[in-house]
Each structure stands twice: as structure tokens, then as C-alpha cells.
Amino acid sequence: MNHRNTVMGSDMLTPQTLGLTKAAYSVNETMALLSLGRTSLYSLVKSGDLRSTKYGKKTLFLATDITAFLAKLREGQVAQ
């Protein structure tokens, strides 16, 4: 099973079902989307629970990686 399309019951999480309209989001946009502060966001990256991507000096979060994180969170697979 592809972790990016986690199925819980009949609910499939995709970037589109979550209302994510862009392919990638900045740090500030991701903080707003997830209602997290900068320190918490980078803690998730450091722990491996949320994947970030670098483009030059800019840190981006792909919509598919945000979706995968939310699926793991929903399943209780994210350490707190």
C-alpha cells in the first residue's frame, strides 16, 4: 500500500481531498496549514515525521508530503 494514499474506512487522503491546491508550500504556509509554530514544524522534520525539500536556499513542503504526514497523524503514528 502506498503511504501517500492511506485508506481509513472509505476515506482516502489526497492533496485534493484536503484542499491543497499547490504542489509545494513554504515554511510559513505549512505552519499556517498545520496550525504549528516554526519550532514544532522543524521538530517534525528532524524526527522524520514530515519531509521537507530544499530548492536552493528555500525549504519547501510538497503537498504529497503534507498529506502523508496528516495520514500518519490520523493513524496515531506520529510521536508527540
DRENPA-3360 file (N, C-alpha, C; in nm, 2 decimals, always signed):
BEGIN
1 = MNHRNTVM = +0.08/-0.12/+0.00/+0.00/+0.00/+0.00/+0.09/+0.12/+0.00 ~ +0.06/+0.22/-0.08/+0.13/+0.35/-0.09/+0.09/+0.43/+0.03 ~ +0.19/+0.48/+0.11/+0.16/+0.56/+0.23/+0.10/+0.69/+0.19 ~ +0.12/+0.74/+0.07/+0.07/+0.87/+0.03/-0.08/+0.86/+0.01 ~ -0.14/+0.75/-0.01/-0.28/+0.73/-0.03/-0.34/+0.63/+0.07 ~ -0.32/+0.67/+0.20/-0.36/+0.59/+0.31/-0.52/+0.58/+0.31 ~ -0.57/+0.46/+0.33/-0.71/+0.44/+0.33/-0.75/+0.41/+0.47 ~ -0.85/+0.49/+0.52/-0.91/+0.46/+0.65/-1.06/+0.45/+0.63;
9 = GSDMLTPQ = -1.11/+0.33/+0.64/-1.25/+0.31/+0.60/-1.26/+0.34/+0.45 ~ -1.35/+0.43/+0.42/-1.36/+0.46/+0.27/-1.30/+0.59/+0.24 ~ -1.23/+0.66/+0.34/-1.17/+0.79/+0.32/-1.03/+0.78/+0.27 ~ -1.01/+0.83/+0.15/-0.87/+0.83/+0.10/-0.82/+0.97/+0.11 ~ -0.70/+0.99/+0.17/-0.65/+1.12/+0.18/-0.56/+1.15/+0.06 ~ -0.59/+1.26/-0.01/-0.51/+1.31/-0.12/-0.49/+1.46/-0.10 ~ -0.39/+1.52/-0.16/-0.38/+1.66/-0.15/-0.51/+1.73/-0.19 ~ -0.58/+1.68/-0.29/-0.70/+1.74/-0.34/-0.82/+1.73/-0.24;
17 = TLGLTKAA = -0.83/+1.61/-0.17/-0.94/+1.60/-0.07/-0.91/+1.68/+0.05 ~ -0.79/+1.72/+0.07/-0.75/+1.81/+0.18/-0.76/+1.96/+0.14 ~ -0.79/+1.99/+0.02/-0.80/+2.12/-0.03/-0.67/+2.19/-0.06 ~ -0.56/+2.11/-0.07/-0.43/+2.16/-0.11/-0.43/+2.18/-0.26 ~ -0.41/+2.30/-0.30/-0.42/+2.34/-0.44/-0.28/+2.36/-0.51 ~ -0.18/+2.37/-0.43/-0.04/+2.40/-0.48/+0.04/+2.27/-0.47 ~ +0.14/+2.26/-0.55/+0.23/+2.14/-0.55/+0.32/+2.15/-0.43 ~ +0.36/+2.27/-0.38/+0.46/+2.28/-0.27/+0.42/+2.41/-0.19;
25 = YSVNETMA = +0.46/+2.40/-0.07/+0.42/+2.51/+0.03/+0.55/+2.56/+0.10 ~ +0.56/+2.69/+0.13/+0.67/+2.74/+0.20/+0.66/+2.70/+0.35 ~ +0.76/+2.74/+0.42/+0.76/+2.71/+0.57/+0.64/+2.78/+0.63 ~ +0.62/+2.91/+0.60/+0.52/+2.99/+0.66/+0.38/+2.94/+0.62 ~ +0.36/+2.90/+0.50/+0.24/+2.84/+0.45/+0.21/+2.71/+0.52 ~ +0.31/+2.63/+0.54/+0.29/+2.50/+0.60/+0.26/+2.52/+0.75 ~ +0.32/+2.61/+0.81/+0.29/+2.64/+0.95/+0.14/+2.68/+0.97 ~ +0.09/+2.76/+0.87/-0.05/+2.80/+0.88/-0.14/+2.69/+0.85;
33 = LLSLGRTS = -0.11/+2.60/+0.75/-0.19/+2.49/+0.71/-0.20/+2.39/+0.83 ~ -0.09/+2.37/+0.90/-0.09/+2.27/+1.01/-0.12/+2.33/+1.15 ~ -0.13/+2.46/+1.15/-0.15/+2.53/+1.28/-0.04/+2.50/+1.38 ~ +0.08/+2.51/+1.33/+0.20/+2.48/+1.41/+0.29/+2.60/+1.41 ~ +0.37/+2.61/+1.51/+0.48/+2.71/+1.51/+0.60/+2.65/+1.44 ~ +0.70/+2.74/+1.42/+0.82/+2.71/+1.35/+0.90/+2.59/+1.42 ~ +0.91/+2.61/+1.55/+0.99/+2.51/+1.62/+0.93/+2.37/+1.61 ~ +0.79/+2.36/+1.63/+0.72/+2.23/+1.61/+0.74/+2.18/+1.47;
41 = LYSLVKSG = +0.73/+2.26/+1.37/+0.74/+2.22/+1.23/+0.88/+2.16/+1.21 ~ +0.98/+2.23/+1.25/+1.11/+2.17/+1.23/+1.14/+2.05/+1.32 ~ +1.08/+2.04/+1.43/+1.09/+1.92/+1.51/+1.03/+1.79/+1.44 ~ +0.92/+1.82/+1.37/+0.86/+1.71/+1.29/+0.96/+1.67/+1.17 ~ +1.02/+1.77/+1.11/+1.12/+1.74/+1.01/+1.24/+1.66/+1.06 ~ +1.29/+1.70/+1.17/+1.40/+1.64/+1.24/+1.37/+1.49/+1.28 ~ +1.25/+1.47/+1.32/+1.21/+1.34/+1.37/+1.18/+1.24/+1.25 ~ +1.16/+1.30/+1.13/+1.13/+1.22/+1.01/+0.98/+1.20/+0.99;
49 = DLRSTKYG = +0.90/+1.27/+1.08/+0.76/+1.25/+1.06/+0.70/+1.34/+0.94 ~ +0.77/+1.44/+0.91/+0.73/+1.53/+0.80/+0.85/+1.56/+0.71 ~ +0.84/+1.53/+0.58/+0.96/+1.55/+0.49/+0.95/+1.69/+0.43 ~ +1.07/+1.75/+0.43/+1.09/+1.88/+0.36/+1.18/+1.86/+0.24 ~ +1.17/+1.96/+0.15/+1.25/+1.95/+0.03/+1.32/+2.09/+0.01 ~ +1.45/+2.09/-0.02/+1.52/+2.21/-0.04/+1.53/+2.25/-0.19 ~ +1.50/+2.37/-0.23/+1.52/+2.42/-0.36/+1.61/+2.54/-0.35 ~ +1.74/+2.53/-0.37/+1.83/+2.63/-0.34/+1.84/+2.65/-0.19;
57 = KKTLFLAT = +1.82/+2.77/-0.14/+1.81/+2.80/+0.00/+1.67/+2.79/+0.06 ~ +1.57/+2.77/-0.03/+1.43/+2.77/+0.02/+1.39/+2.63/+0.06 ~ +1.33/+2.62/+0.18/+1.27/+2.50/+0.23/+1.12/+2.49/+0.18 ~ +1.09/+2.38/+0.12/+0.95/+2.36/+0.07/+0.90/+2.23/+0.13 ~ +0.77/+2.23/+0.14/+0.69/+2.11/+0.18/+0.60/+2.07/+0.07 ~ +0.62/+1.96/+0.01/+0.54/+1.91/-0.10/+0.40/+1.87/-0.05 ~ +0.30/+1.90/-0.13/+0.16/+1.87/-0.09/+0.15/+1.72/-0.05 ~ +0.21/+1.64/-0.13/+0.20/+1.49/-0.11/+0.27/+1.46/+0.03;
65 = DITAFLAK = +0.37/+1.53/+0.07/+0.44/+1.50/+0.20/+0.35/+1.55/+0.31 ~ +0.29/+1.66/+0.29/+0.19/+1.71/+0.40/+0.08/+1.61/+0.41 ~ +0.03/+1.56/+0.30/-0.08/+1.47/+0.31/-0.04/+1.34/+0.38 ~ +0.08/+1.29/+0.35/+0.14/+1.17/+0.41/+0.15/+1.19/+0.56 ~ +0.20/+1.31/+0.60/+0.21/+1.34/+0.75/+0.07/+1.34/+0.81 ~ -0.03/+1.40/+0.75/-0.16/+1.40/+0.81/-0.22/+1.26/+0.82 ~ -0.19/+1.18/+0.72/-0.24/+1.04/+0.73/-0.18/+0.97/+0.85 ~ -0.04/+0.99/+0.87/+0.02/+0.93/+0.98/-0.03/+0.98/+1.11;
73 = LREGQVAQ = -0.06/+1.11/+1.12/-0.11/+1.17/+1.24/-0.25/+1.11/+1.27 ~ -0.33/+1.10/+1.16/-0.47/+1.04/+1.18/-0.46/+0.90/+1.23 ~ -0.36/+0.83/+1.19/-0.35/+0.69/+1.24/-0.27/+0.67/+1.37 ~ -0.23/+0.78/+1.43/-0.16/+0.78/+1.55/-0.02/+0.73/+1.54 ~ +0.04/+0.75/+1.42/+0.18/+0.71/+1.40/+0.28/+0.82/+1.41 ~ +0.24/+0.93/+1.47/+0.34/+1.04/+1.49/+0.37/+1.05/+1.64 ~ +0.50/+1.05/+1.67/+0.54/+1.07/+1.81/+0.52/+1.21/+1.85 ~ +0.47/+1.23/+1.98/+0.45/+1.36/+2.03/+0.54/+1.40/+2.14;
% end
